Each structure stands twice: as C-alpha cells, then as structure tokens.
C-alpha cells in the first residue's frame, strides 16, 4: 500500500513538473525560432529594387507605377517612385491603427498591464520622446510632442521595415527624407514667429545692425543647409545599411545575415534618434533666441 502511494506521489510530481518544463521549452522555441529561420533563409529573400516586393500585389502600387519616372541618378528629387510611396503609406496606416488601438485600450484599462504588449511598447516609446523633449527643450518642450513624436515613430518604423524580407524602407528614398526635413524646416520658423513675433527675424542680422550684410547671407545659407543635411544623412545611412544587408545576404546567405540584421536595428534606432535630436535643437534655437538677446 505504501509503495503504491509512493508511485502515485511520484506520478503526481512528474505531472506537476512537466507543465513548467513544457512552458520553458515553448518559450525557448519562441525566442530561438525566428533567428534560426532568418539565418537559414536565402539572401535573395531580402527585397531589392529589382527583387520581390509584397506590395506588388496591391492595386495602388500598380497604378502608381504607371507614373514612375527617373533619371537613373541615386539622388534624384524629380524621380517619382511608387515603391517608397506605398511603403510610407503602409507605415503611416500601421501607426494610425496602433494609435487608435492603444487609445481604446487606455480608455478601457486605466492601469497599464504587466505583460509585454503593443500598448506598453508604444507607451515606452512615447515616454522616451517626452524625456528627450524635457531634457533638451525644458518643460515647454512637451508641447512639441505631436511633431517630434510623429517624426520619431514614422522614421523608426520606416527604417525597421527594410529589415523584413519583401519590404523596402521608405527612408532609403531621398524624396521621403526630404519631405520630413522640409516639415521640420518650416515648423522651426513657424514656431519661432509664434513664440517671438517679428523679433524672431532679428537674429538673421546678427548682434549689430552694421553686420547684417555679412550675417544675413550666412544665416540664410545655414538655415537652408539644415533640411539638406537632415534628408541626406538619413537617406545615406539607411541606403548604405540596406545595401550592406543585401550584399552579406547574397554572399553568405546562412547565419551571417543575422549579424547584419542586428546592425540594421542599431542603425535604424540611431538615425531616428539623430533626426529628432537635431529637430529639437533647431526648434529650441528658434523659440529661445529672443530671450538670449
């Protein structure tokens, strides 16, 4: 009787320990399977301008492709390409859907959950942008969260989109990056005028009126160079990173692309961070200049 009870206890113990062990195995597979699939995927699976694109199944892409025109140059502001346009629309639609979903969850659940989910992820990203605004622009910088936060999320997810096989990052097109830079350029001057009025334009003339013939051309060139540097920096780094990933995937399609993917994630985050930090510096200089004089 005692021996039968001991066997029954051992069976119960095995049954109780089997589930946690199975859960650990499932978690391990969940974390290790995606890198293994990526490592074993052939290099040609990564999208290129001549390769496979998921958006080719979308009717809007075929319609926009009929208007395409290019001169063949790498940097061509006159080029019309359906691929970055559709990819940027996909990123924008994804962010809008996520924002509506998170807003609904926040209204429904007042307290944040303790599990890793979409709501917590976006909340962390927004909190990071808010912290950057407070650290670089002071307490008043929080009011610029609609512009800076939108640019941060759009650029970050656009950069990361290029790491998914069958997609291209919208930010590897100069027209997309130039559009973001032009928005920052005009917003900087609009915020400066709203904050300081007509006195905002005094900083173009320099500290003394007789220096204006020298200072005005210098200031104008410097301000015009800002959108150019913002757009070319983002475009060049994302294009280069995507080319590196494509080259490594083509030469060594096994295992090696995983390291290139980690590098791509790092570059995507850094470039989004650099873009919004420079944007904050420009806006901060425009809105605080009058107080310095």
Order of alpha helices (4+ residues) and beta strands (2+ residues): alpha-alpha-alpha-alpha-alpha-alpha-alpha-alpha
